[in-house]
Amino acid sequence: MTDITYSIVEHDGGWAYKVGDTFSETFPSHEAALKAAKRAAGEQEQPGETEGITYEDKQAVWHQEVSSGDDRPKTHVQDSE
């Protein structure tokens, strides 16, 4: 099982959550970013439909694969305060 951590960070004059190298939109307060991160983390753990996905990797190569709807990651929210 994959573990994914959402980190709350200062970003662009406000606050955001970050997963890996990717930032969310900027929120006006730490509390708003934390609430959004908890919501996103919870949604990511929910099972869904098995479906095909297409994505581009860091080398600009496109991939296609099937994502099982019940193969969900374990998520964590790491708060900086």
RODO-2510 file (C-alpha; in nm, 4 decimals, decimal comma):
residues 81
     n   res          X          Y          Z
     1     m     0,0000     0,0000     0,0000
     2     t     0,1233     0,3476    -0,0841
     3     d     0,1554     0,6174     0,1844
     4     i     0,0945     0,9783     0,0805
     5     t     0,1653     1,2775     0,3031
     6     y    -0,0032     1,6155     0,2653
     7     s     0,2162     1,8857     0,4207
     8     i     0,0871     2,2303     0,5197
     9     v     0,3307     2,5002     0,4000
    10     e     0,3495     2,8746     0,3443
    11     h     0,3060     2,9443    -0,0267
    12     d     0,2520     3,2458    -0,2525
    13     g     0,1667     3,4868     0,0277
    14     g    -0,0689     3,2433     0,2021
    15     w    -0,0879     2,8757     0,2880
    16     a    -0,1181     2,5585     0,0805
    17     y    -0,0865     2,1855     0,1126
    18     k     0,1851     2,0057    -0,0756
    19     v     0,2113     1,6459    -0,1940
    20     g     0,5579     1,5635    -0,3225
    21     d     0,6570     1,8594    -0,5424
    22     t     0,2984     1,9656    -0,6150
    23     f     0,1238     2,2540    -0,4366
    24     s    -0,2488     2,3046    -0,3958
    25     e    -0,4078     2,6404    -0,4618
    26     t    -0,3165     2,9099    -0,2088
    27     f    -0,5469     2,9583     0,0905
    28     p    -0,5709     3,2794     0,2966
    29     s    -0,5083     3,1048     0,6294
    30     h    -0,3259     2,8083     0,7770
    31     e    -0,6576     2,6768     0,9086
    32     a    -0,8183     2,6841     0,5622
    33     a    -0,5222     2,4979     0,4069
    34     l    -0,5296     2,2373     0,6847
    35     k    -0,9040     2,1831     0,6402
    36     a    -0,8618     2,1441     0,2621
    37     a    -0,5716     1,9006     0,3066
    38     k    -0,7741     1,6841     0,5463
    39     r    -1,0655     1,6809     0,3022
    40     a    -0,8421     1,5918     0,0034
    41     a    -0,6582     1,3227     0,2007
    42     g    -0,9871     1,1672     0,3103
    43     e    -1,1267     1,1694    -0,0422
    44     q    -0,8137     1,0024    -0,1780
    45     e    -0,8651     0,7030     0,0523
    46     q    -1,2207     0,6425    -0,0716
    47     p    -1,2674     0,3476    -0,3082
    48     g    -1,3923     0,4204    -0,6564
    49     e    -1,4352     0,2590    -0,9955
    50     t    -1,1643     0,0631    -1,1733
    51     e    -1,0719     0,2695    -1,4763
    52     g    -0,7998     0,3502    -1,7226
    53     i    -0,5750     0,6459    -1,6537
    54     t    -0,3280     0,8386    -1,8669
    55     y    -0,0452     1,0438    -1,7189
    56     e     0,2779     1,2156    -1,8177
    57     d     0,5979     1,1493    -1,6199
    58     k     0,8868     1,3890    -1,5436
    59     q     1,0587     1,2918    -1,8711
    60     a     0,7479     1,3981    -2,0691
    61     v     0,6618     1,0362    -2,1539
    62     w     0,2930     0,9455    -2,1543
    63     h     0,1729     0,6240    -1,9861
    64     q    -0,1568     0,4375    -1,9845
    65     e    -0,2566     0,1897    -1,7165
    66     v    -0,5538     0,0543    -1,5294
    67     s    -0,6141     0,1803    -1,1770
    68     s    -0,8070    -0,0533    -0,9493
    69     g    -1,0827     0,1311    -0,7643
    70     d    -1,0106    -0,0525    -0,4399
    71     d    -0,6316     0,0024    -0,4404
    72     r    -0,6291     0,3233    -0,2382
    73     p    -0,3298     0,4807    -0,0603
    74     k    -0,2988     0,5511     0,3112
    75     t    -0,2879     0,9285     0,3580
    76     h    -0,1456     1,1509     0,6315
    77     v    -0,1634     1,5254     0,6958
    78     q     0,1541     1,6773     0,8383
    79     d     0,0940     2,0148     1,0002
    80     s     0,3854     2,2558     1,0315
    81     e     0,2363     2,4298     1,3371
***
